[in-house]
Every structure is written in structure tokens, then in C-alpha cells.
Amino acid sequence: MKCTKCGAEAPIDPASSLCPSCLQAQRERSRFKVALVFLGGVFVVIVAIIAMTSGNWQSASSKDSSLTAPTTPAAPATAPAPEAATAAPAPDRPNWDYNSYQTNAGSKTVQVGCIDSDEMVHLNAPYEDTSARLCLRTDGAAILMLNGDGQLLSGEEHGAIVRIGNGPARHFSLDEPADYSSNKAFIEPASPLFAAAKAGKPITIQATYYEAGDQTTTFSPSEALKFK
């Protein structure tokens, strides 16, 4: 071993750490170098551990943040507000049409209130479909007629089924007019029809039409019958 003091190549006693040439002690220098080497090794290990720990922590933080950080959802596109639906106007309900005429003697004025049916009456050729018409006169007559050509069957063999509002259906007679017109007939008794009309109640009438069978028409006035 080479002496750290004089540089002589001589065996140094480990127990005394003295150089046989210069008798200088070698223990302090040897221990100092060992300590430096040891501390250097410890420092390198610590630095390596810190570097590894820091890298792992950053990696784990990155992973954790990607896993646990809440994802802010993209704001949904705002759909244009739908336009308010415009309510369909209610269909116009028929109303009473008023007229008047003089009797043959000219001594009395008769007022007439007429209203058309909600539905059409379907007739076979050569007649075309048309609406029915209910007329009430101040002389007490109630008349069912067709607004167009056609034949309304009346007389003893043919009558009408009448319903007032939601009341029960009743059988009424249909009397043939004096002029034998085939497109109209007088309804008897007439008083229930007058009461219903003055109360503004709907009147439903089922009658028989030539080669078209039984058909039902409803008269739904928007207001009550009011003679002047």
C-alpha cells in the first residue's frame, strides 16, 4: 500500500496505520475517505430515490386527475323555442234565421225562425246531398225540410225519432203538408221543440229519406230562439 504522507511503497500495519518509512498515521485519512465515499453513495441513493418518487408521483397525479377530475359536459345547443301553437278556431255554430210573412187574410203576421243542421243528408241520385232545415213558426207549427231537392217520407207509415239535448229519444209523427210537397213535413207534437229551442238546447231528429234510409241530423243553435 502506498503511504499517503511520504509516498513510500511499504506495508502499513492496519492496527497502527503507521507508515514504516515516515511513521505517519494513515487512520484519519483512510477513515475520512471512507466516510466521503459512504456519504457520496448515500447522497446518490437519496437523489435517485427522490427522482424516482417525484416521477412516480407526477405520473400517478396525472392518472388520478384524468380519472377523478370531473369532466365538464359540453353545453347542449339551445334549441329554438317552438312557436306557440295557434288554437284552431272553433267552427261557427248555426244560429236561428228569422223571417216573417202575412197570412192569406192579411190580418196576422207569422214569424218564422229557421236553423240548418250540423250534418248533411246523403241522398241517392238524381238528388244531391244537402242539409236539413228546422223551422218553427209563431202559429205553433214545426217543420222539417230539405234545403235542396229530395224526398222526406212522411204520413202514417213514417215518423221521426226526436231527442232533446241529452234526454230520451221519443217518437214523433211527420205529417204531409197540404200542398203535398215531398221535401218537407210537419212535426207533431211541436210544443217540445219550441221549449227546447227557447232554452237553446240541441235538437236531434231521425227521419227516413227516399232510397237513402234513416238518417240523423242535429240542430245545435248558438243561442236560444227569440221571436221579436
C-alpha positions as CSV (number, residue, x, y, z in Angstrom):
1,M,0.0,0.0,0.0
2,K,1.3,3.5,-0.8
3,C,1.8,5.9,2.1
4,T,-0.4,8.9,1.9
5,K,2.3,11.0,3.6
6,C,5.7,10.2,2.0
7,G,4.5,8.1,-0.9
8,A,6.7,5.1,0.0
9,E,5.5,1.7,-1.1
10,A,5.6,-0.1,2.2
11,P,3.3,-2.4,4.1
12,I,1.2,-0.4,6.6
13,D,0.1,-2.1,9.8
14,P,-3.7,-1.9,9.9
15,A,-3.7,-1.8,13.7
16,S,-1.5,1.3,14.0
17,S,-2.0,2.7,10.5
18,L,1.7,3.9,10.6
19,C,4.0,4.1,7.6
20,P,7.2,2.2,8.4
21,S,9.2,4.8,6.4
22,C,7.9,8.1,7.8
23,L,6.0,6.8,10.8
24,Q,3.0,8.9,9.8
25,A,-0.5,7.8,10.8
26,Q,-2.8,6.8,8.0
27,R,-6.1,6.2,10.0
28,E,-7.6,9.7,9.8
29,R,-7.2,10.0,6.1
30,S,-8.4,6.5,5.5
31,R,-11.5,7.0,7.7
32,F,-12.2,10.4,6.1
33,K,-12.0,8.9,2.6
34,V,-14.3,6.0,3.6
35,A,-16.7,8.5,5.1
36,L,-16.7,10.6,2.0
37,V,-17.2,7.6,-0.2
38,F,-20.0,6.4,2.1
39,L,-21.7,9.8,2.2
40,G,-21.3,10.2,-1.5
41,G,-23.0,6.8,-2.0
42,V,-25.8,7.7,0.4
43,F,-26.3,11.1,-1.4
44,V,-26.5,9.4,-4.8
45,V,-29.0,6.8,-3.4
46,I,-31.2,9.6,-1.9
47,V,-31.1,11.6,-5.1
48,A,-32.1,8.6,-7.1
49,I,-35.0,7.8,-4.7
50,I,-36.2,11.4,-4.8
51,A,-36.1,11.4,-8.6
52,M,-38.0,8.1,-8.8
53,T,-40.5,9.2,-6.2
54,S,-41.1,12.5,-7.9
55,G,-41.6,10.8,-11.3
56,N,-44.0,8.2,-9.9
57,W,-45.9,10.9,-8.1
58,Q,-46.3,13.1,-11.2
59,S,-47.4,10.0,-13.2
60,A,-49.8,9.0,-10.5
61,S,-51.1,12.5,-10.2
62,S,-51.6,12.7,-14.0
63,K,-53.5,9.4,-14.0
64,D,-55.5,10.3,-10.9
65,S,-56.5,13.6,-12.3
66,S,-57.6,12.0,-15.6
67,L,-59.6,9.5,-13.7
68,T,-61.1,11.6,-10.9
69,A,-61.3,15.1,-12.3
70,P,-65.0,15.8,-13.3
71,T,-65.5,16.2,-16.9
72,T,-67.5,19.3,-17.7
73,P,-70.1,18.3,-20.2
74,A,-70.4,20.4,-23.3
75,A,-73.3,22.8,-23.0
76,P,-76.1,21.5,-25.1
77,A,-77.1,23.5,-28.1
78,T,-80.0,25.7,-27.3
79,A,-82.9,24.6,-29.4
80,P,-85.1,27.4,-30.7
81,A,-88.2,27.8,-28.6
82,P,-91.1,26.3,-30.5
83,E,-93.7,28.7,-31.6
84,A,-96.9,28.7,-29.6
85,A,-99.4,26.6,-31.4
86,T,-102.3,28.6,-32.6
87,A,-105.5,27.1,-31.5
88,A,-107.8,26.2,-34.4
89,P,-110.9,28.5,-34.3
90,A,-114.0,26.7,-33.2
91,P,-116.3,26.1,-36.0
92,D,-119.2,28.5,-36.2
93,R,-122.4,27.1,-34.8
94,P,-125.5,27.7,-36.8
95,N,-128.0,30.2,-35.5
96,W,-131.6,31.0,-36.0
97,D,-132.6,32.8,-39.1
98,Y,-135.7,34.9,-38.7
99,N,-138.3,35.9,-41.2
100,S,-142.0,36.8,-41.2
101,Y,-145.0,36.6,-43.6
102,Q,-148.6,37.6,-43.7
103,T,-151.4,35.1,-43.6
104,N,-153.8,34.8,-46.5
105,A,-156.4,37.0,-44.8
106,G,-153.6,39.6,-44.1
107,S,-154.8,40.0,-40.5
108,K,-151.9,38.4,-38.8
109,T,-148.1,38.3,-39.2
110,V,-146.5,35.0,-38.6
111,Q,-142.8,35.0,-37.6
112,V,-140.5,32.1,-38.5
113,G,-137.2,31.0,-37.0
114,C,-135.2,28.5,-39.1
115,I,-131.8,26.8,-38.4
116,D,-129.7,24.5,-40.6
117,S,-128.5,21.0,-39.5
118,D,-124.9,20.4,-38.4
119,E,-124.7,17.4,-40.8
120,M,-125.5,16.8,-44.4
121,V,-128.3,14.5,-45.6
122,H,-126.8,12.0,-48.1
123,L,-129.2,11.3,-50.9
124,N,-129.1,9.0,-53.9
125,A,-129.1,10.1,-57.5
126,P,-130.7,12.1,-59.0
127,Y,-130.7,14.1,-55.8
128,E,-127.5,15.7,-54.4
129,D,-126.5,15.8,-50.7
130,T,-127.9,18.7,-48.8
131,S,-128.5,20.0,-45.3
132,A,-131.8,19.7,-43.4
133,R,-133.6,22.7,-42.0
134,L,-135.8,23.0,-39.0
135,C,-138.4,25.9,-38.9
136,L,-140.6,27.0,-36.0
137,R,-143.4,29.4,-36.6
138,T,-145.3,31.6,-34.1
139,D,-148.5,30.0,-35.2
140,G,-147.3,26.8,-33.5
141,A,-146.0,24.8,-36.5
142,A,-142.7,22.9,-36.5
143,I,-141.4,21.9,-40.0
144,L,-138.6,19.7,-41.0
145,M,-137.4,20.2,-44.6
146,L,-134.6,19.8,-47.0
147,N,-132.7,22.8,-48.3
148,G,-132.4,21.1,-51.7
149,D,-134.3,18.6,-53.8
150,G,-135.1,15.3,-52.3
151,Q,-137.9,13.3,-50.7
152,L,-138.7,13.1,-47.0
153,L,-141.0,10.3,-46.3
154,S,-144.0,11.2,-44.1
155,G,-147.5,10.1,-43.3
156,E,-148.9,7.3,-41.1
157,E,-146.2,4.8,-42.1
158,H,-143.2,7.2,-41.4
159,G,-142.4,9.2,-38.4
160,A,-139.4,10.7,-36.7
161,I,-137.3,9.9,-33.6
162,V,-136.5,13.1,-31.7
163,R,-134.0,13.7,-28.9
164,I,-133.9,17.0,-26.9
165,G,-130.4,17.7,-25.5
166,N,-129.3,14.5,-23.6
167,G,-132.9,13.5,-22.9
168,P,-134.5,10.2,-24.0
169,A,-135.5,9.6,-27.6
170,R,-139.2,9.9,-28.4
171,H,-141.3,9.1,-31.3
172,F,-142.9,12.0,-33.2
173,S,-145.2,11.9,-36.2
174,L,-144.4,13.5,-39.6
175,D,-147.5,15.0,-41.3
176,E,-147.6,15.6,-45.0
177,P,-148.1,19.2,-45.9
178,A,-151.3,20.4,-47.6
179,D,-149.5,21.1,-50.9
180,Y,-148.1,17.5,-50.9
181,S,-144.5,18.8,-51.0
182,S,-142.2,15.8,-50.7
183,N,-139.2,17.7,-49.3
184,K,-140.8,18.8,-46.0
185,A,-143.1,17.6,-43.3
186,F,-144.8,18.9,-40.1
187,I,-143.5,17.5,-36.8
188,E,-146.2,16.7,-34.2
189,P,-146.3,17.4,-31.3
190,A,-144.5,20.7,-31.8
191,S,-144.5,22.1,-28.3
192,P,-141.4,20.1,-27.1
193,L,-139.4,21.5,-30.0
194,F,-140.4,25.1,-29.1
195,A,-139.4,24.6,-25.5
196,A,-136.1,23.2,-26.5
197,A,-135.4,26.0,-29.0
198,K,-136.3,28.7,-26.5
199,A,-133.9,27.0,-24.0
200,G,-131.1,26.9,-26.5
201,K,-130.9,23.1,-26.4
202,P,-129.8,21.0,-29.4
203,I,-132.5,19.0,-31.2
204,T,-131.7,15.7,-32.9
205,I,-134.1,14.3,-35.5
206,Q,-134.0,10.9,-37.2
207,A,-136.2,10.7,-40.3
208,T,-136.5,8.5,-43.4
209,Y,-135.4,9.7,-46.8
210,Y,-136.4,8.2,-50.2
211,E,-134.0,5.4,-51.2
212,A,-131.5,6.8,-48.7
213,G,-132.9,5.2,-45.5
214,D,-132.9,6.6,-42.0
215,Q,-130.6,9.5,-41.3
216,T,-130.0,11.6,-38.3
217,T,-129.5,15.4,-38.2
218,T,-128.7,17.6,-35.2
219,F,-129.6,21.3,-34.9
220,S,-127.3,23.0,-32.4
221,P,-128.1,26.7,-32.1
222,S,-125.5,29.1,-30.7
223,E,-128.3,30.9,-28.9
224,A,-131.9,30.4,-27.9
225,L,-134.8,31.1,-30.2
226,K,-136.2,34.6,-29.6
227,F,-139.1,35.9,-31.7
228,K,-139.4,39.7,-31.8
